[in-house]
Amino acid sequence: MGQAKLKFLILDEAQEDTKDLRRYILKSFGAQTWKQTSAELAVTFGNIRQFPQSGYVPAELADFGGLNFREALSGQNRVIYEVRDDTIYIHVVTDTRRDLRTLLQKRLLRSRW
């Protein structure tokens, strides 16, 4: 029996991340680089949908044992996602050079207000 198709949800925060990334790349590197980055992200999202367990546990989240967070690289970007129940949740899309711990701390603190 085949595995049931998982739902795929890009959370609001990850959508904002993508918009921020787009603005940054367009400003710093131009439209052609954004076009390439956007295509890479689309491929990465497709791979996550097809093989959700293929990502690896991000080092920054390894201490949170039992949670199903995974990471996939997409060019110069990291995609942090979670497989929970019948859904894949995309939580973070960020440049590999950004500090993920700081980003997550800001996001968690912001969500409390």
C-alpha positions in Angstrom: 0.0 0.0 0.0 1.4 3.4 -1.0 1.8 6.2 1.5 -1.1 8.7 1.7 -0.3 12.0 0.1 0.7 14.6 2.7 -0.7 18.1 2.7 1.9 20.8 2.1 1.6 24.1 3.9 3.9 27.1 3.7 3.3 29.0 7.0 2.9 32.8 7.0 6.4 33.3 8.6 8.0 31.3 5.8 6.0 33.3 3.2 7.4 36.5 4.8 10.9 34.9 4.8 10.5 34.3 1.0 9.4 37.9 0.4 12.3 39.2 2.4 14.7 37.0 0.5 13.2 38.2 -2.8 13.7 41.8 -1.9 17.2 41.2 -0.7 18.2 39.3 -3.8 16.6 41.7 -6.3 18.3 44.7 -4.5 21.7 43.0 -4.2 22.0 40.7 -7.2 19.2 41.4 -9.7 16.3 39.7 -11.3 18.2 36.9 -12.9 19.6 35.7 -9.6 16.1 35.9 -8.0 14.7 33.9 -11.0 17.3 31.2 -10.3 16.7 31.2 -6.6 13.0 31.0 -7.0 13.4 28.0 -9.4 15.7 26.3 -6.9 13.2 26.8 -4.1 10.4 25.3 -6.2 12.5 22.2 -6.9 13.4 22.0 -3.1 9.7 22.2 -2.2 8.9 19.5 -4.7 11.6 17.3 -3.3 10.3 17.9 0.3 6.8 16.9 -0.8 8.0 13.8 -2.5 10.6 12.7 0.1 9.7 14.4 3.4 11.9 12.2 5.5 15.0 12.9 3.3 15.9 16.2 5.0 18.2 16.1 8.0 17.7 17.5 11.5 19.1 21.0 11.7 21.9 21.2 14.2 20.2 24.1 16.0 17.1 22.0 16.6 18.7 18.7 17.5 18.2 19.4 21.2 14.4 19.3 20.6 14.2 15.6 20.5 11.0 14.1 19.3 10.0 17.0 17.1 10.0 16.2 13.4 11.9 19.2 12.2 14.0 18.7 9.1 16.1 20.9 6.8 16.7 20.9 3.1 19.3 23.1 1.3 18.2 25.1 -1.7 21.2 26.8 -3.3 22.3 29.4 -0.7 19.1 28.9 1.4 17.9 26.7 4.1 14.3 25.4 4.3 13.2 24.3 7.7 10.1 22.1 7.8 8.2 19.8 10.0 6.3 16.6 9.2 3.4 16.3 11.7 0.4 14.0 11.2 -0.6 14.2 7.6 0.9 17.6 6.8 4.3 19.1 5.9 4.8 22.5 7.4 7.4 24.9 5.9 8.5 27.0 8.9 11.6 29.0 7.7 13.2 29.9 4.4 16.5 31.7 5.1 20.0 32.4 3.7 22.6 29.9 4.8 24.7 32.7 6.2 22.0 33.9 8.7 22.1 32.6 12.2 19.1 30.3 12.6 19.1 30.4 16.4 18.8 34.2 16.4 16.1 34.1 13.8 14.1 31.5 15.7 14.5 33.4 19.0 13.2 36.6 17.4 10.3 34.7 15.8 9.3 32.9 19.1 9.5 36.1 21.1 7.4 38.0 18.5 4.7 35.3 18.4 4.2 35.7 22.2 2.8 39.2 21.9 
